[in-house]
Amino acid sequence: MTAAQGQPVFGLSFDPRALTDLLQAPSDIRDLALAYLQEIVNAQRFGLRLDGDLQGYRKLFVDSRKDWRVVYGVRPAPAESPYDKEIHVVAVRPRAGNDVYDEVGRRLGMPGRPLSARTHAARSRPPQLTRAPAPRPGPPPAALPGLPSPVRSPAPHHTR
């Protein structure tokens, strides 16, 4: 899946809200994001894979401080497209407070906040901590019919 210099390998599509994100981003972020997306479409760059609830999507760091992210997925292109696959941009947003990932979850129709694989692992109970319930004590042996009564020790006597 290599491309001749500057020839696209993938098609490109945007969630309409991601296009709005891009247009509202600062101009330097917008320019960098578009340049990086061109490299992705030409198969010269790939973002890091996301995991957990966002598995199948990738993130791209836009600026050197890694404050802005582009989240995209690779999916089959429409039948009328000359490409087999397309890059579908879901969001272009700041990372602060995981805003970008929360917004991606909303745009993908997830009912709750998307969780990473690390969060899933941290929230699960390890099997070592899962115990069977402790058995409840039964009646005292003397209460069972047919068993001898416990031996009582003689009453202490006082000597003078």
C-alpha positions in Angstrom: 0.0 0.0 0.0 2.6 2.5 -1.1 1.9 5.6 -3.1 3.9 7.4 -5.7 5.2 10.7 -4.4 2.1 12.8 -3.6 -0.5 10.2 -5.0 -3.3 9.5 -2.6 -3.8 5.9 -1.4 -7.0 6.7 0.6 -10.0 8.8 0.1 -10.8 11.5 2.7 -14.1 12.3 4.4 -15.1 14.4 7.4 -17.8 14.1 10.0 -19.5 17.5 9.4 -18.9 18.4 13.0 -15.2 17.6 12.5 -15.1 20.0 9.6 -16.5 22.7 11.9 -13.9 21.8 14.5 -11.2 22.3 11.9 -12.5 25.6 10.7 -12.8 26.9 14.3 -9.3 25.7 15.3 -6.4 28.3 15.4 -4.9 28.9 12.0 -1.6 27.2 12.8 -3.4 24.1 14.1 -5.6 24.1 11.1 -2.7 24.3 8.7 -0.7 21.5 10.5 -3.8 19.3 10.7 -4.4 19.6 6.9 -0.7 19.0 6.1 -0.7 15.8 8.3 -4.0 14.6 6.8 -2.5 14.9 3.4 0.4 12.7 4.5 -2.0 10.2 6.0 -4.1 10.1 2.8 -0.8 9.5 0.9 0.2 6.7 3.3 3.3 8.6 4.5 2.1 9.0 8.1 -0.2 7.1 10.4 -1.5 8.1 13.8 -1.3 6.0 16.9 -3.9 3.3 17.5 -6.5 4.0 20.2 -7.7 1.2 22.4 -10.5 0.3 24.7 -13.9 1.7 23.5 -12.2 3.6 20.7 -10.4 0.6 19.3 -10.3 0.8 15.5 -9.6 4.6 15.5 -6.4 6.5 15.5 -5.1 9.7 17.0 -2.7 12.1 15.5 -0.8 14.7 17.5 -1.1 18.0 15.6 1.2 20.4 17.5 4.6 19.9 19.1 3.1 20.3 22.6 0.6 17.6 21.8 -2.3 19.8 22.9 -4.4 19.1 19.8 -5.6 15.8 18.3 -7.1 14.6 15.1 -9.1 11.4 15.7 -9.9 9.4 12.6 -10.8 5.9 11.4 -9.9 3.9 8.3 -13.1 2.5 6.7 -14.3 1.1 3.4 -14.8 3.9 0.8 -18.2 4.3 -0.8 -18.8 2.3 -4.0 -18.5 5.3 -6.3 -15.1 6.2 -4.9 -11.9 5.4 -6.8 -10.3 4.3 -3.5 -10.9 1.0 -1.6 -10.6 2.7 1.8 -11.0 6.2 3.1 -9.8 8.2 6.1 -12.8 9.4 8.0 -12.0 12.3 10.4 -14.3 12.2 13.5 -12.9 15.2 15.5 -10.2 17.9 15.5 -10.1 19.2 19.1 -7.9 20.0 22.0 -6.9 17.1 24.3 -7.4 19.1 27.5 -9.6 17.2 29.9 -10.0 14.4 27.3 -12.4 16.7 25.5 -11.5 15.2 22.1 -12.2 11.6 23.3 -15.5 12.6 25.0 -16.6 14.3 21.9 -15.6 11.4 19.7 -17.7 9.1 21.9 -20.7 11.4 21.5 -20.3 11.6 17.8 -20.0 7.8 17.6 -23.2 7.4 19.6 -21.6 5.9 22.7 -23.9 6.1 25.7 -21.1 6.9 28.2 -17.7 8.2 28.2 -15.3 6.1 26.1 -12.8 4.2 28.2 -9.3 3.1 27.4 -8.1 -0.4 27.8 -6.1 0.7 30.8 -9.2 2.1 32.5 -11.1 -1.1 31.8 -8.3 -3.1 33.4 -8.2 -0.8 36.4 -11.9 -1.0 37.0 -12.1 -4.8 36.7 -11.8 -7.0 39.7 -8.8 -9.4 39.6 -9.8 -13.0 40.2 -7.6 -13.1 43.4 -10.0 -10.6 45.0 -13.1 -12.5 44.0 -13.9 -14.9 46.9 -16.7 -17.3 47.4 -19.0 -16.3 50.2 -17.9 -17.6 53.6 -20.0 -20.5 54.9 -22.5 -19.6 57.5 -22.1 -21.3 60.9 -24.7 -24.0 61.6 -26.5 -24.7 64.8 -24.4 -25.7 67.9 -23.7 -29.4 68.1 -25.8 -29.8 71.3 -28.9 -28.6 69.4 -28.8 -31.5 66.9 -30.8 -34.5 68.0 -29.0 -37.7 68.7 -25.7 -36.1 69.7 -24.5 -36.2 73.3 -24.6 -33.0 75.3 -21.4 -31.3 75.9 -19.7 -32.3 79.2 -20.0 -29.7 81.8 -17.1 -29.2 84.2 -17.9 -29.5 87.8 -18.8 -26.3 89.6 -15.8 -24.8 91.4 -15.9 -25.2 95.1 -14.4 -22.8 97.5 -12.0 -23.9 100.2 -11.4 -22.0 103.3 
